Amino acid sequence: MKHSDHSLEGQRVLVTQAHKLMGPAISKCFEENGAEVFGDEQDYTLDPYLPERIVSAVGHVDVLVVNLRPSDIAASMIDATEENSWRRMFDELVHPMMRFSRAVLPQMIERKRGKIVVVSSAIALRPIDQLSTYCAARGAQNAYVKAAGQESARNNVQINAVGQNWVLGGYPENFMESERNRRRVERDVPAMRLGEGWEQAELVLYLASNRSDFMSGQVIPFAGGWVT
């Protein structure tokens, strides 16, 4: 039997927007498991060729973690959707994901090995009222993962996503200090708590390890039972 584990010893991992969302928790988890982490913190909306230059500067990339957080999630009814808000959401979440993936895939395909893990959102799996723009962008991420993951599997390159919600990192550390927020979580989340950043990072670690070699094109909900 082929030996497999969660260790990323000697693996070179590129994490986008490593200072935001789940970037800190994922970077810490990967480093503790032996990976050499390259965390980037730039704005990817200004130059469509920036992801390609970042990948070129890093060189060999075994694992790409696409971790992107929008600058604002403005709620609005669908008939009040602003053109700029719509474009900005896709510029921040969808286009960089494709550009980073496009930049790393040639080397992964040549080696017949590689992992791309997208930190997406469960909101595309269970939409929330007045967040159609955000839902659409996260849904586009998930659709890309499904299509690209199917295509890349023939080259032993796995592309998967974690559809998360109700996780610290996505929500501030003091979120549960509010009585209103605590009641909302207890009402809406079957687990009746927020997920910890390390818990989500462990799932990303699994998807980045050789234990997930037979999985590709999957969007895995991680939301305490909120998505069933």
Backbone bond lengths (Angstrom), bond angles and torsions (degrees), N, CA, C in turn:
res aa  C-N    CA-C-N  psi(-1)  N-CA   C-N-CA  omega(-1)  CA-C   N-CA-C  phi
1 M - - - 1.470 - - 1.531 109.84 -
2 K 1.301 116.19 135.58 1.456 121.03 178.62 1.516 110.44 -67.70
3 H 1.320 116.00 128.55 1.460 120.06 178.55 1.527 109.97 -71.57
4 S 1.315 115.94 136.64 1.462 119.92 177.40 1.514 109.01 -145.73
5 D 1.315 116.22 147.67 1.460 120.36 177.96 1.517 108.68 -154.13
6 H 1.327 114.81 -177.28 1.450 119.86 -178.79 1.529 112.23 -88.36
7 S 1.326 117.52 -5.38 1.453 120.67 -175.76 1.529 111.16 -63.40
8 L 1.324 114.80 140.30 1.463 120.72 174.24 1.529 109.59 -114.93
9 E 1.313 115.92 30.99 1.455 121.25 -177.25 1.530 110.63 -53.14
10 G 1.332 115.30 121.88 1.456 121.15 178.07 1.515 115.11 80.43
11 Q 1.336 117.99 -2.10 1.459 120.87 -179.76 1.528 110.79 -79.98
12 R 1.315 115.55 143.12 1.464 121.48 179.23 1.530 108.55 -102.11
13 V 1.324 115.32 119.91 1.465 121.60 -171.09 1.525 109.85 -120.90
14 L 1.321 115.52 127.70 1.468 121.18 175.36 1.524 108.28 -104.16
15 V 1.334 116.62 123.19 1.462 122.87 178.70 1.527 108.36 -114.53
16 T 1.315 117.85 121.25 1.458 120.88 179.25 1.528 110.01 -82.18
17 Q 1.315 116.06 149.93 1.466 122.80 -177.70 1.526 110.36 40.87
18 A 1.323 114.87 55.57 1.463 121.60 -172.64 1.523 113.26 -65.31
19 H 1.324 117.07 -13.62 1.470 120.86 -179.54 1.516 112.38 -93.52
20 K 1.344 117.41 -2.72 1.461 121.12 -174.77 1.519 111.52 -119.66
21 L 1.337 115.30 165.28 1.466 123.73 172.43 1.533 109.60 49.24
22 M 1.323 118.17 -119.74 1.455 120.82 -177.72 1.519 112.89 -94.96
23 G 1.319 117.15 5.83 1.459 121.04 -178.55 1.516 114.65 -54.47
24 P 1.349 118.92 -50.69 1.466 119.11 -179.56 1.528 113.42 -60.36
25 A 1.332 117.79 -45.21 1.465 120.86 -178.58 1.521 111.15 -65.64
26 I 1.326 117.12 -41.53 1.467 120.82 -179.42 1.521 110.18 -67.18
27 S 1.317 117.45 -44.94 1.466 120.89 -179.51 1.524 110.73 -59.69
28 K 1.321 116.73 -44.52 1.474 121.36 179.61 1.523 111.13 -62.58
29 C 1.321 116.39 -46.34 1.461 121.36 -179.83 1.524 111.18 -61.40
30 F 1.321 116.56 -44.52 1.465 120.07 -177.89 1.527 111.22 -66.98
31 E 1.335 116.29 -41.36 1.467 119.49 179.00 1.518 110.79 -63.35
32 E 1.330 116.94 -38.44 1.469 120.77 178.20 1.522 111.80 -66.26
33 N 1.321 116.68 -20.71 1.462 121.51 178.98 1.519 112.72 -103.94
34 G 1.324 116.12 22.50 1.451 121.58 168.38 1.509 117.52 91.40
35 A 1.333 117.92 2.19 1.468 119.99 -178.06 1.526 111.56 -80.17
36 E 1.300 114.96 152.62 1.470 121.84 169.23 1.524 106.25 -96.39
37 V 1.336 115.74 109.48 1.455 121.06 -172.30 1.520 110.82 -98.38
38 F 1.323 115.39 129.94 1.455 122.73 173.81 1.526 106.78 -110.07
39 G 1.316 116.23 103.86 1.454 120.83 -178.16 1.511 111.27 -97.48
40 D 1.312 116.22 121.94 1.464 120.81 178.56 1.525 109.66 -103.95
41 E 1.343 116.64 144.75 1.460 120.54 -175.12 1.526 112.75 -130.12
42 Q 1.313 117.98 25.44 1.456 120.65 -174.34 1.529 112.69 -88.34
43 D 1.330 114.48 170.32 1.459 122.98 174.92 1.526 107.77 -89.81
44 Y 1.327 117.33 118.67 1.462 121.03 -174.57 1.523 113.46 -94.92
45 T 1.339 117.08 6.62 1.467 119.99 -175.65 1.523 112.83 -89.42
46 L 1.313 117.84 -14.67 1.464 120.13 -170.85 1.524 113.44 -89.95
47 D 1.341 116.67 -28.68 1.463 120.05 -174.11 1.530 108.70 -138.23
48 P 1.316 118.02 113.26 1.472 119.81 -178.36 1.519 114.03 -64.91
49 Y 1.324 117.79 -16.08 1.457 121.01 -179.06 1.527 113.16 -97.84
50 L 1.342 116.95 0.62 1.458 120.15 179.59 1.532 112.55 -62.39
51 P 1.330 120.40 -46.14 1.469 119.22 178.18 1.530 113.36 -55.18
52 E 1.322 116.45 -40.28 1.465 120.10 179.24 1.524 110.89 -62.84
53 R 1.343 117.09 -40.49 1.465 120.61 179.25 1.527 111.20 -68.71
54 I 1.323 116.96 -36.89 1.463 120.85 178.76 1.523 110.07 -63.62
55 V 1.323 116.69 -47.04 1.458 120.78 179.03 1.518 110.74 -62.68
56 S 1.314 116.68 -40.90 1.458 121.02 179.09 1.528 111.12 -62.17
57 A 1.336 116.76 -38.43 1.466 121.19 -179.72 1.527 111.05 -69.56
58 V 1.323 117.03 -37.09 1.467 120.67 179.11 1.525 110.13 -72.03
59 G 1.325 116.34 -38.57 1.456 120.94 179.85 1.520 111.03 87.08
60 H 1.312 116.43 -120.57 1.467 121.50 -178.25 1.528 109.78 -66.89
61 V 1.335 116.75 123.67 1.463 122.67 177.65 1.525 108.40 -125.60
62 D 1.328 115.54 116.67 1.462 120.37 176.59 1.518 111.58 -85.30
63 V 1.331 115.52 -36.90 1.461 121.28 -176.74 1.526 109.15 -135.56
64 L 1.318 115.84 131.15 1.461 121.75 172.34 1.517 107.97 -111.27
65 V 1.333 116.15 124.55 1.463 121.09 173.55 1.527 107.52 -108.79
66 V 1.331 115.84 111.38 1.464 121.37 179.74 1.526 107.69 -89.34
67 N 1.312 114.79 100.43 1.460 122.90 -177.55 1.529 107.10 -118.52
68 L 1.335 116.69 106.67 1.462 121.14 -174.07 1.521 110.02 -130.68
69 R 1.317 115.22 134.66 1.461 120.27 178.88 1.525 109.42 -124.82
70 P 1.331 118.38 131.37 1.475 119.66 179.07 1.518 111.18 -70.43
71 S 1.313 116.03 152.74 1.462 120.38 179.48 1.520 112.03 -70.07
72 D 1.335 116.57 -22.74 1.468 120.57 -179.92 1.524 109.33 -159.68
73 I 1.324 115.60 140.98 1.470 120.57 174.38 1.526 106.57 -117.04
74 A 1.311 115.81 87.21 1.464 121.07 -175.67 1.522 109.97 -86.25
75 A 1.329 116.07 123.65 1.458 120.73 178.18 1.526 110.23 -78.37
76 S 1.329 116.16 139.09 1.464 121.16 176.32 1.516 109.33 -161.97
77 M 1.316 115.53 153.43 1.462 119.69 172.79 1.529 108.84 -69.11
78 I 1.324 116.53 155.52 1.459 118.56 -173.52 1.535 112.57 -63.80
79 D 1.318 117.44 -30.76 1.464 118.97 179.71 1.522 112.14 -78.59
80 A 1.344 116.21 -3.77 1.463 120.16 177.58 1.535 111.66 -112.55
81 T 1.335 115.63 14.31 1.458 120.11 -179.70 1.525 110.46 -62.06
82 E 1.322 115.96 126.84 1.462 120.93 -179.74 1.523 110.11 -89.22
83 E 1.314 115.87 137.84 1.459 121.27 -179.03 1.523 111.69 -56.17
84 N 1.342 116.38 -44.85 1.462 119.87 -177.75 1.528 111.79 -64.95
85 S 1.332 116.93 -39.47 1.463 120.62 179.16 1.521 110.98 -64.45
86 W 1.326 115.86 -41.69 1.460 120.87 178.98 1.526 111.05 -62.23
87 R 1.320 116.13 -49.26 1.460 120.34 -179.50 1.522 111.84 -63.85
88 R 1.342 116.07 -41.62 1.461 120.17 -179.27 1.527 111.21 -61.56
89 M 1.330 117.10 -41.98 1.453 120.28 -178.39 1.526 111.57 -61.33
90 F 1.325 116.57 -41.84 1.455 119.67 178.82 1.526 111.53 -73.69
91 D 1.321 117.16 -32.89 1.462 120.84 176.20 1.526 111.48 -65.00
92 E 1.326 116.74 -33.15 1.462 120.71 -176.23 1.529 113.24 -88.45
93 L 1.331 117.60 -31.23 1.463 119.92 -173.14 1.527 114.73 -109.38
94 V 1.313 117.80 -37.72 1.462 120.02 -170.11 1.525 112.67 -96.12
95 H 1.309 117.08 -52.50 1.464 119.70 -175.60 1.530 113.13 -62.53
96 P 1.341 120.44 -43.92 1.472 118.69 177.56 1.530 112.92 -61.99
97 M 1.333 117.29 -36.50 1.464 120.91 178.05 1.530 110.34 -58.34
98 M 1.327 117.20 -48.10 1.455 120.91 179.07 1.525 110.88 -63.55
99 R 1.328 117.18 -42.24 1.463 120.60 -175.06 1.516 112.03 -68.85
100 F 1.322 118.22 -39.97 1.465 120.34 176.19 1.523 110.73 -67.00
101 S 1.334 116.52 -42.19 1.462 120.08 179.29 1.519 110.46 -62.38
102 R 1.307 115.80 -45.64 1.467 120.85 179.37 1.530 111.15 -59.73
103 A 1.319 116.60 -35.34 1.464 120.58 -176.88 1.531 112.97 -73.81
104 V 1.344 117.61 -34.28 1.471 119.01 -177.05 1.527 113.26 -91.39
105 L 1.320 117.57 -22.36 1.466 119.51 -172.97 1.531 114.85 -61.31
106 P 1.339 120.32 -39.36 1.471 117.83 -179.09 1.526 113.09 -56.57
107 Q 1.316 118.05 -43.96 1.470 119.14 -179.29 1.519 111.55 -70.11
108 M 1.339 117.14 -35.57 1.466 120.21 178.28 1.521 110.89 -67.29
109 I 1.328 116.52 -42.25 1.466 120.93 178.84 1.526 110.55 -64.49
110 E 1.326 116.82 -38.87 1.468 120.27 178.72 1.526 111.10 -63.46
111 R 1.333 116.65 -38.95 1.475 120.61 179.74 1.525 112.23 -82.18
112 K 1.339 117.13 -12.46 1.465 121.72 -174.15 1.533 110.44 59.03
113 R 1.327 116.09 40.48 1.461 121.15 177.14 1.520 109.03 -167.83
114 G 1.335 114.77 136.19 1.457 119.46 176.13 1.513 110.92 167.60
115 K 1.315 115.72 158.98 1.459 121.79 -179.67 1.532 109.60 -133.67
116 I 1.321 114.98 137.21 1.459 121.41 169.81 1.522 106.50 -126.10
117 V 1.322 116.28 124.40 1.462 121.30 178.63 1.526 107.77 -121.86
118 V 1.313 116.21 124.07 1.461 122.18 -179.80 1.528 109.39 -102.87
119 V 1.323 116.55 127.34 1.461 121.36 173.39 1.525 106.52 -86.16
120 S 1.310 115.37 99.09 1.456 121.30 -177.94 1.524 109.42 -104.50
121 S 1.322 116.63 -151.70 1.460 120.00 -175.92 1.517 111.12 -140.56
122 A 1.323 115.50 144.55 1.459 121.08 175.80 1.515 111.74 -72.58
123 I 1.319 116.75 -11.19 1.462 120.50 -178.48 1.526 111.26 -65.51
124 A 1.322 117.15 -22.23 1.463 120.17 175.82 1.522 111.24 -78.84
125 L 1.329 116.75 -17.43 1.456 122.00 178.50 1.521 111.86 -94.28
126 R 1.326 115.78 -25.82 1.460 121.95 175.77 1.523 107.56 -140.61
127 P 1.323 117.52 86.10 1.471 121.77 -172.91 1.530 112.94 -59.48
128 I 1.328 114.50 152.50 1.457 123.17 177.20 1.525 109.19 -114.68
129 D 1.300 115.88 137.84 1.456 122.82 -178.70 1.525 111.83 -54.41
130 Q 1.315 116.97 136.73 1.461 126.11 175.60 1.535 113.69 72.11
131 L 1.330 116.29 14.49 1.467 119.78 176.06 1.527 110.55 -123.31
132 S 1.335 116.48 38.44 1.459 120.55 -174.59 1.528 112.46 -63.24
133 T 1.322 117.52 -34.90 1.470 120.20 -179.68 1.516 110.70 -65.91
134 Y 1.315 115.98 -47.31 1.473 120.37 179.01 1.523 110.31 -65.28
135 C 1.335 117.10 -42.94 1.469 120.94 177.44 1.525 111.09 -58.38
136 A 1.318 116.23 -42.23 1.464 120.25 -178.09 1.523 111.62 -64.79
137 A 1.332 116.99 -41.77 1.466 120.54 -179.27 1.525 111.15 -67.54
138 R 1.338 116.59 -44.25 1.465 119.23 178.24 1.537 109.79 -67.55
139 G 1.322 116.98 -34.86 1.457 119.96 176.27 1.519 111.64 -64.27
140 A 1.323 116.60 -36.75 1.464 120.50 177.02 1.528 110.14 -65.10
141 Q 1.323 116.94 -39.42 1.463 119.84 175.57 1.528 110.59 -58.78
142 N 1.329 115.60 -47.77 1.463 119.82 -177.78 1.528 112.11 -63.38
143 A 1.337 116.23 -40.18 1.463 119.92 179.26 1.534 110.81 -65.24
144 Y 1.323 116.56 -38.65 1.461 120.72 177.75 1.526 110.52 -63.04
145 V 1.328 116.04 -44.26 1.463 120.44 179.69 1.516 110.84 -59.78
146 K 1.327 117.39 -42.39 1.462 120.69 -179.49 1.533 111.41 -64.28
147 A 1.314 116.10 -45.25 1.465 119.92 -178.37 1.523 111.55 -71.49
148 A 1.333 116.08 -47.33 1.465 120.04 -178.38 1.524 111.01 -67.84
149 G 1.340 116.27 -35.85 1.453 119.61 179.25 1.504 112.49 -65.61
150 Q 1.314 116.38 -37.09 1.468 120.49 176.91 1.529 110.31 -65.24
151 E 1.321 116.04 -42.89 1.461 120.40 -177.09 1.526 112.29 -69.71
152 S 1.347 116.27 -38.25 1.464 120.10 -174.07 1.523 113.23 -78.89
153 A 1.333 117.16 -19.04 1.466 120.31 -174.76 1.523 112.39 -59.03
154 R 1.320 117.29 -31.70 1.468 120.51 -177.95 1.524 111.26 -66.05
155 N 1.340 116.91 -18.52 1.462 121.97 179.06 1.526 112.01 -104.31
156 N 1.331 116.45 16.39 1.460 122.26 -178.79 1.530 111.64 57.74
157 V 1.319 115.82 35.55 1.465 122.83 173.13 1.525 106.47 -115.36
158 Q 1.320 115.92 124.28 1.457 120.55 -175.51 1.532 110.97 -106.23
159 I 1.323 116.01 129.16 1.462 122.89 178.36 1.524 107.45 -121.84
160 N 1.322 116.61 118.05 1.462 122.33 -178.91 1.518 109.77 -138.89
161 A 1.313 115.51 169.43 1.462 120.84 -179.71 1.517 110.89 -137.92
162 V 1.328 115.12 153.27 1.463 122.82 171.54 1.520 107.01 -108.45
163 G 1.326 116.47 115.99 1.461 121.09 177.39 1.514 109.09 -91.54
164 Q 1.304 117.37 95.39 1.462 120.84 -171.12 1.531 112.99 -105.50
165 N 1.304 114.01 156.48 1.469 122.87 167.85 1.523 107.19 -161.31
166 W 1.303 115.81 159.34 1.468 122.19 179.30 1.526 111.60 60.56
167 V 1.338 115.92 43.65 1.461 121.11 179.76 1.521 109.58 -124.51
168 L 1.334 116.19 134.83 1.460 120.28 175.43 1.524 109.11 -61.66
169 G 1.293 115.66 134.99 1.460 122.31 -169.33 1.509 107.55 112.41
170 G 1.333 114.99 -49.59 1.452 120.49 169.20 1.520 110.00 -77.74
171 Y 1.339 115.06 -31.14 1.464 122.07 173.87 1.524 107.85 -115.51
172 P 1.338 118.84 148.34 1.457 121.15 -178.27 1.526 112.81 -65.95
173 E 1.323 116.15 158.37 1.458 122.02 -176.79 1.530 112.55 -59.98
174 N 1.344 116.35 -31.79 1.466 119.69 -176.46 1.529 113.06 -93.32
175 F 1.327 117.48 13.53 1.461 121.26 -174.59 1.521 111.98 -57.30
176 M 1.317 117.88 -42.74 1.455 121.78 -175.23 1.532 113.37 -79.58
177 E 1.319 116.90 -3.04 1.458 119.49 176.39 1.520 111.92 -73.04
178 S 1.323 116.66 -20.58 1.457 121.66 176.37 1.528 109.89 -81.52
179 E 1.325 116.83 128.88 1.449 121.43 178.79 1.529 110.62 -60.22
180 R 1.328 115.80 -40.24 1.460 120.04 179.44 1.525 111.35 -62.01
181 N 1.333 116.47 -45.46 1.457 119.99 179.59 1.524 111.75 -66.47
182 R 1.319 116.77 -39.85 1.455 120.19 -179.48 1.534 110.95 -62.83
183 R 1.320 116.11 -43.04 1.460 119.64 178.48 1.527 111.28 -65.22
184 R 1.319 116.15 -37.09 1.462 120.15 178.51 1.522 110.91 -62.85
185 V 1.330 117.13 -44.58 1.458 121.17 179.38 1.524 110.49 -64.74
186 E 1.321 116.77 -44.81 1.463 120.67 -179.59 1.530 111.82 -63.62
187 R 1.341 116.04 -29.21 1.462 120.84 179.68 1.526 112.34 -81.63
188 D 1.334 116.95 -42.48 1.466 121.00 -169.15 1.527 114.94 -98.38
189 V 1.332 118.00 -24.15 1.465 121.49 -175.55 1.528 108.95 -105.98
190 P 1.325 118.05 114.81 1.464 119.92 -178.30 1.526 113.85 -53.59
191 A 1.327 118.12 -33.84 1.467 120.75 178.74 1.529 112.09 -71.72
192 M 1.330 116.85 -15.11 1.468 124.08 176.21 1.535 112.54 61.55
193 R 1.319 115.27 30.86 1.465 120.40 176.65 1.510 109.33 -160.95
194 L 1.315 116.76 169.85 1.453 120.91 170.89 1.522 109.37 -87.44
195 G 1.317 115.67 148.78 1.451 119.76 173.88 1.521 110.47 -74.67
196 E 1.321 115.55 152.45 1.457 121.17 176.71 1.530 109.64 -87.43
197 G 1.327 115.80 148.58 1.450 119.42 178.93 1.516 113.07 -57.89
198 W 1.334 116.77 -37.76 1.467 119.67 -178.50 1.527 110.97 -66.85
199 E 1.329 117.52 -30.88 1.457 120.34 179.00 1.522 110.87 -65.15
200 Q 1.324 115.61 -44.69 1.462 119.45 178.19 1.518 110.61 -67.25
201 A 1.332 116.78 -38.78 1.463 120.74 179.77 1.525 111.68 -62.08
202 E 1.339 117.31 -34.31 1.461 120.91 177.90 1.530 111.27 -65.25
203 L 1.335 116.66 -35.37 1.462 119.65 176.49 1.525 110.80 -68.24
204 V 1.324 116.47 -42.42 1.467 120.35 176.34 1.518 110.17 -61.72
205 L 1.336 116.16 -40.36 1.465 120.68 177.00 1.520 111.24 -58.48
206 Y 1.319 116.55 -44.15 1.463 120.32 177.82 1.529 110.98 -59.60
207 L 1.328 116.74 -45.02 1.459 120.50 -179.12 1.523 112.19 -68.67
208 A 1.322 116.91 -19.65 1.468 121.18 178.33 1.524 112.08 -91.78
209 S 1.324 116.74 -10.40 1.462 121.22 -176.28 1.530 110.79 -94.02
210 N 1.347 115.08 172.02 1.460 118.43 -179.89 1.527 112.96 -77.14
211 R 1.319 117.56 -0.71 1.465 120.15 174.07 1.538 111.51 -72.06
212 S 1.321 116.53 -17.92 1.470 119.56 -177.24 1.525 112.05 -104.56
213 D 1.325 117.50 22.28 1.467 120.49 -174.99 1.530 113.64 -63.30
214 F 1.336 117.49 -19.29 1.465 119.62 -178.91 1.529 111.56 -100.93
215 M 1.330 116.24 12.11 1.466 121.24 179.22 1.518 109.65 -116.15
216 S 1.311 117.35 128.66 1.458 120.04 174.75 1.524 109.38 -158.01
217 G 1.321 115.79 139.29 1.452 120.89 -179.47 1.512 113.34 82.52
218 Q 1.335 116.97 19.16 1.458 121.12 -177.21 1.534 111.63 -100.16
219 V 1.323 115.92 142.33 1.469 122.44 171.43 1.525 105.81 -115.20
220 I 1.320 116.91 108.67 1.460 122.41 -172.95 1.529 109.77 -98.09
221 P 1.331 118.56 117.48 1.466 120.30 178.14 1.529 110.80 -66.82
222 F 1.318 115.88 138.32 1.463 121.90 176.29 1.522 106.80 -138.88
223 A 1.331 115.13 86.45 1.474 118.57 -170.53 1.522 112.31 -152.29
224 G 1.314 117.52 29.85 1.442 121.09 174.33 1.511 114.85 61.87
225 G 1.326 117.47 29.03 1.455 121.71 -179.18 1.521 114.14 88.78
226 W 1.319 116.78 0.82 1.471 121.15 179.00 1.521 111.46 -63.17
227 V 1.339 116.25 -32.56 1.471 121.78 173.79 1.524 107.33 -108.64
228 T 1.318 117.54 122.24 1.460 119.46 -179.41 1.523 110.33 -120.09
